[in-house]
Amino acid sequence: MNGTLFQIGLAAGVLFIGMARATLADDFRKASGQHIEITSDVASESEINEWVTSFDAAVDQWRAFWGLPEHALDSWSVKAFVMQNKTPFQRAGLIEPRVPDFEQGYALGNSLWILKQPSDYYTRHLLLHEGVHSLAFDQFGGAGPSWFMEGTAELLSTHSGSGATTQINQLPVDRESVPYWGRLKLIRQRRDENAIPTLETVMRYPNNLNGDAERYGWCWAAAMLLSEYDEYRDVFVAAARSGRDSSSNFTRQIYQRLLPEWPALIARWRLMCHQLDYGFDWERERVELAVDDPRWDGQPISLDIAADKGWQSLGVRLPAGIRCKISAQGRCVIAKRDKEWQSEPNGVTIEYVNGRPLGQLTACLVPLRHKSQPLCEPLEIVSVNEQTELRTTTESWLVLQINDSVGQRADNAASYAVELSTAN
């Protein structure tokens, strides 16, 4: 009898919970697409529908990025809960007990929980970010260690547009386009403090980053670097198939496969972190470096340094302990305002960028080898006048660029003629 009463009481309890859920459901709105069903307490149906359309638009782009078969994700979908207030969702039993307390978003299997953010962009970003985690666990059994997990999620959720026009893996053109995201602000602060972490430091982050926005930013930067260069992309994408492994062995495998390229990879990391800001454009900022670049034999080298690109290499490795001379001449278009602004190698002092005249030719020696330490040694940038001498202390690449903001290169044109020669 007691057992029967217990069963009746249990049934009544289930009925009560069901009634509570039905009552609370009146406070929620739902919208569904091919790959997502969203439950939300947000009043705007159009806003919820836009999230659905944005998510669906991103899925095929994720499939293409990971090189999955054409129809691999046709039936994949998630349930997402986008909340202004957690409490009604908790009372309705819509947040699983296994889900820890979170400040922004969380993914568990094919379920996502997102707290609505102060900006539409950042809410959408978090929804996509957690969606990438869910996809990784569905397709690869896991998402790897934290730097890879959060780096790829940031990479594939940083976007432009909304709804059907959503484009993932997009660098923000300005701060206004990504309100409350904040990654580039944190990166810029560390650069100003000469506190940029080495790539090895980022790849050794602990498995729980606890929502640390700055570390998310560095993970994103690492994922960008490894996916934007042909020499590294296949290794980076293939690593996702080992997503079940979140140990240091995952990272060790990537390192071993890229070991022959590592000096150039680290040089590119330092150069990218020096430039990374709103408007950064990979089509202009990729740096052509190779470990097997020939060692400079002292014969003069001539090269045009384009005004519309970032760091440009002379294509050689400079031996340690030599003195060399850089000479430059010519004129380029460095800005278009009411009329074209023209500059010669000394730059134009009417406007300064990064503490130097706009349009000034700058040079940097990037060592092939670097010390094993938590932070990158700051790059030494040298202003090049008509003739400038440099001395190498270690084997290095020599790279040059015409000084301008990374987001302002598109209206530049022409180049300076540069010659490298031995110093007398």
MODAJO-V189054 format. One record per pair of residues at least 12 apart in sequence whose ideal C-beta (glycine too) atoms are under 10 Angstrom apart, sorted by the first residue. I is the first residue (numbers start at 1). J is the second residue. Records with the same first field share a line. If there is no record, write none. Layout:
BEGIN
I: J  J
END
This chain:
BEGIN
17: 91  92  93
18: 93
20: 91  92  93
21: 91  92  93  94
22: 92
23: 91  92
24: 41  88  89  91  92  93  94
25: 39  88  92  94
27: 40  41  85  88  89  91  92
28: 40  41  42  81  83  88  89  92  94
29: 41  42  43  44  45  47  48  49  82
30: 45  48  52  79
31: 45  46  47  48  49  50  51  52  53  80
32: 49  52  56  77  79
33: 49  51  52  53  54  55  56  57  59  77
34: 52  55  56  59  60  73  74  75  76  77
35: 52  55  56  57  58  59  60  62  73  74  75  76  77  78  131  135
36: 51  52  53  54  55  56  58  59  76  77  78  79  80  110  112  127  131  134
37: 52  77  78  79  80  81
38: 51  52  55  78  79  80  81  82  112  114  127
39: 79  80  81  82  83  89  92  94
40: 80  81  82  83  84  89  114  116
41: 81  82  83  84  85  86  87  88  89  116
42: 82  83  84  116  123
43: 84
46: 163
47: 82  116  120  123  124
48: 80  82
49: 163
50: 120  124  162  163  164  166
51: 80  82  114  120  123  124  127  128  162  163
52: 80  127  163
53: 162  163  164  165  166
54: 120  124  125  127  128  131  159  161  162  163  164  165  166  168
55: 77  78  80  112  124  127  128  131  166
56: 77  163  164  166
57: 128  159  161  162  163  164  165  166  167  168
58: 124  127  128  131  132  135  156  157  159  166  167  168  169
59: 73  74  76  77  78  128  131  135  168
60: 73  74
61: 128  156  159  166  167  168  169
62: 76  128  131  132  135  136  139  152  156  157  168  169
63: 76  135  139
64: 168
65: 132  152  155  156  168  169  227  237  240
66: 132  135  136  139  140  152  156  237  238  240  241
67: 234  237  238  240  241
68: 135  139  140  240
72: 138  139
73: 135  138  139
76: 110  134  135  138  139
77: 110  134  138
78: 107  109  110  111  112  127  130  131  133  134  135  138
79: 94  109  110  111  112  113  134
80: 105  107  110  111  112  113  114  127  130  131  134
81: 94  95  99  106  111  112  113  114  115
82: 105  112  113  114  115  116  117  123  124  126  127
83: 95  113  114  115  116
84: 115  116
85: 115  116
86: 101  102  113  115
89: 113
94: 111  113
95: 108  111  113
96: 108  109  111  113
99: 111  113
100: 208
102: 114  115  130  210  211
103: 115  210  211
104: 116  117  122  123  125  126  129  130  211  213
105: 117  123  125  126  127  128  129  130  131  133  153  211
106: 126  130  133  211
107: 129  130  131  132  133  134  135  136  137  143  153
108: 130  133  134  137
109: 133  134  137  138
110: 131  134  135  137  138
111: 130  134
112: 126  127  128  129  130  131  133  134
113: 126  130
114: 126  127  128  129  130  131
117: 179  180  181
118: 179  180
119: 178  179  180  181
120: 162  179  180
121: 158  159  160  162  172  176  177  178  179  180  181
122: 178  179  180  181  182
123: 180
124: 157  159  161  162  163  166
125: 153  154  157  158  159  178  180  181
126: 153  157  181
127: 157
128: 153  154  156  157  158  159  166  168
129: 150  152  153  154  155  156  157  158  216
130: 153  157
131: 153  156  157
132: 149  150  152  153  154  155  156  157  168
133: 149  150  152  153  157
134: 153
135: 152  153  156  240
136: 148  149  152  153  156  240  243
137: 149  243  244
139: 240  241  243
140: 239  240  241  242  243  244
141: 241  242  243  244  245
142: 240  242  243  244  245  246  250
143: 240  243  244  246
144: 207  239  240  241  242  243  244  245  246  247  250  251  254
145: 203  204  205  206  207  219  243  245  246  247  248  249  250  251
146: 202  203  204  205  206  207  208  209  210  212  215  216  219  246
147: 199  201  202  203  204  205  206  207  209  215  216  218  219  220  222  223  250  251
148: 203  205  219  222  223  226  236  239  240  242  243  246  250  251  254
149: 205  207  209  219  223  240  243  246  250
150: 205  209  211  212  215  216  217  218  219  220  222  223
151: 202  203  205  215  216  217  218  219  220  221  222  223  224  225  226  227  236
152: 219  220  222  223  226  227  236  237  239  240  243
153: 216  219  220  223
154: 169  181  183  216  217  218  219  220  221  222  223  224
155: 168  169  170  219  220  221  222  223  224  226  227  228
156: 168  169  220  223  227
157: 169  181  220
158: 170  171  172  178  181  183  220  223  224
159: 172  177  178
160: 172  173  177  178
161: 177
169: 223  224  227  228  282
171: 184  224  276  277  278  279  280  281  282  285  406  407
172: 184  277  278  279  280  407
173: 278  279  280  281  407
174: 277  278  279  407
175: 277  278
176: 278
177: 278
178: 278
181: 213  216  217
182: 213  214  216  217
183: 213  214  216  217  218  219  220  221  276
184: 217  220  221  276  277  278  279  280
185: 213  214  217  277  278
186: 212  213  214  215  216  217  218
187: 214  217  218  220  221  273  276  277
188: 217  276  277  278
189: 214
190: 214  217  218  273  375  376
191: 273  274  275  276  277  376  378  379
193: 375  378
194: 375  376  377  378  379
195: 374  375  376  378
196: 218  221  269  270  272  273  274  276  375  376  377  378  379
197: 214  215  218  221  222  269  273  373  374  375  376
198: 266  269  270  273  370  371  372  373  374  375  376  377
199: 218  221  222  225  226  255  262  265  266  268  269  270  272  273  370  376
200: 251  255  262  266  269  370  372  373  374
201: 218  222  372  373  374  375  376
202: 215  217  218  219  220  221  222  223  225  269
203: 218  219  222  226  248  250  251  252  254  255
204: 248  251  374
205: 218  219  222  251
207: 246  247
217: 276
218: 273
220: 276
221: 269  272  273  276
222: 236  269  272
223: 236
224: 272  276  280  282
225: 265  268  269  271  272  273  276  282
226: 239  254  258  265  268  269
227: 282
228: 268  272  282  283  285  286
229: 261  264  265  268  282  286  287  288  289
230: 286
231: 258  260  261  264  265  268  289  290  291
232: 254  257  258  261  264  265  268
234: 257
235: 253  254  255  256  257  258  261
236: 254  257  258
238: 253  254  257
239: 251  253  254  257
242: 254
260: 291  292
261: 289  290  291  292
262: 291  368  369  370
263: 289  290  291  317  366  367  368  369  370  395  397
264: 287  288  289  290  291  292  293  313  366  368  397
265: 289  291
266: 366  367  368  369  370  376
267: 287  289  291  311  313  364  366  367  368  369  370  379  396  397  399
268: 285  286  287  288  289  311  366
269: 370  376
270: 364  366  367  370  376  377  378  379
271: 285  286  287  289  310  311  313  364  366  379  397  399  401
272: 285  286  287  310  311
273: 376  379
274: 310  311  354  364  366  376  378  379  381  406
275: 287  310  311  354  401  405  406
276: 406
277: 405  406  407
278: 405  406  407
279: 405  406  407  408  409  410
280: 310  405  406  407  409
281: 308  309  310  406  407  409  410
282: 310
283: 308  309  409  410
284: 306  308  309  310  406  407  409  410  412
285: 309  310  311  401  406  409
286: 309  310  311
287: 309  310  311  312  313  366  397  399  401
288: 311  312  313  314  315  397  399
289: 311  313  315  317  366  368  397  399
290: 313  315  317  397
291: 317  368  397
292: 317
293: 313  314  315  316  317  318  368  397
294: 315  316  317
295: 316  317  318  319  395
296: 314  315  316  317  318  319  322  324  392  398  420  422
297: 316  319  422
298: 318  319  322  324  420  421  422
299: 316  420  421  422
300: 325  327  419  420  421  422
301: 314  315  316  324  398  418  419  420  421
302: 314  327  417  418  419  420  421
303: 315  400  415  416  417  418  419  420
304: 330  332  414  415  416  417  418
305: 328  330  332  345  361  362  363  384  399  400  401  402  415  416  417  418
306: 332  401  402  409  412  413  414  415  416
307: 330  331  332  333  334  335  343  359  361  401  402  403  404  409  411  412  413  414  415  416
308: 332  333  334  402  404  408  409  410  411  412  413  414  415
309: 401  402  409  412  415
310: 399  401  402  404  406  409
311: 362  363  364  366  379  397  399  400  401
312: 398  399  400  401  402  415  418
313: 366  397  398  399  400
314: 326  363  397  398  399  400  418  419  420
315: 397  398
316: 397  398  420
317: 368  392  395  396  397  398
318: 365  366  368  390  391  392  394  395  396  397  398  420
319: 392  394  395  396
320: 367  368  391  392  393  394  395  396
321: 391  392  393  394  395
322: 390  391  392  393  395  396  422  423
323: 389  390  391  392  422  423  424
324: 363  365  388  389  390  391  392  398  420  421  422  423
325: 387  388  389  390  419  420  421  422  423  424
326: 345  361  363  382  384  385  386  387  388  389  390  398  400  418  419  420  421  423
327: 345  384  385  386  387  388  417  418  419  420  421
328: 344  345  346  360  361  363  384  385  386  387  388  400  402  415  416  417  418  419
329: 344  345  361  386  416  417  418  419
330: 343  344  345  361  414  415  416  417  418
331: 343  344  345  359  414  415  416
332: 344  345  359  361  402  412  413  414  415  416
333: 359  411  412  413  414
334: 347  348  351  353  357  358  359  360  402  403  404  408  409  411  412  413  414
335: 348  350  351  358  359  404  405  408  409  411  412
336: 408  410  411  412  413
337: 351  411
340: 411  412  413
341: 358  359  411  412
342: 359  413  414
343: 357  358  359  360  361  402  403  404  412  414  416
344: 359  360  361  385  386  416
345: 359  360  361  362  383  384  385  386  387  388  402  416  417  418
346: 359  360  361  383  384  385  386
347: 359  360  361  362  383  384  385  402  403  404
348: 360  403
351: 404
352: 403
353: 403  404  405  406  408
354: 381  403  404  405
355: 381  383  403
356: 381  383  403  404
357: 383  403
358: 402  403  404  405  408
359: 402  403  404  412  416
360: 383  384  385  401  402  403  404
361: 382  383  384  385  386  388  400  401  402  403  416  418
362: 381  382  383  384  388  399  400  401  402  403
363: 380  381  382  383  384  388  390  398  399  400  401  418  420
364: 379  380  381  382  390  396  397  398  399  400  401
365: 379  380  381  382  390  391  392  393  394  395  396  397  398  399
366: 379  380  396  397  398  399
367: 379  392  393  394  395  396  397
368: 394  395  396  397
369: 394  395  396
370: 394
379: 399
381: 401  403
382: 400
383: 403
384: 400  402  403  416  418
387: 419  421  423
388: 423
389: 423  424
390: 420  423
391: 423
398: 418  420
400: 416  418  420
402: 414  415  416
END
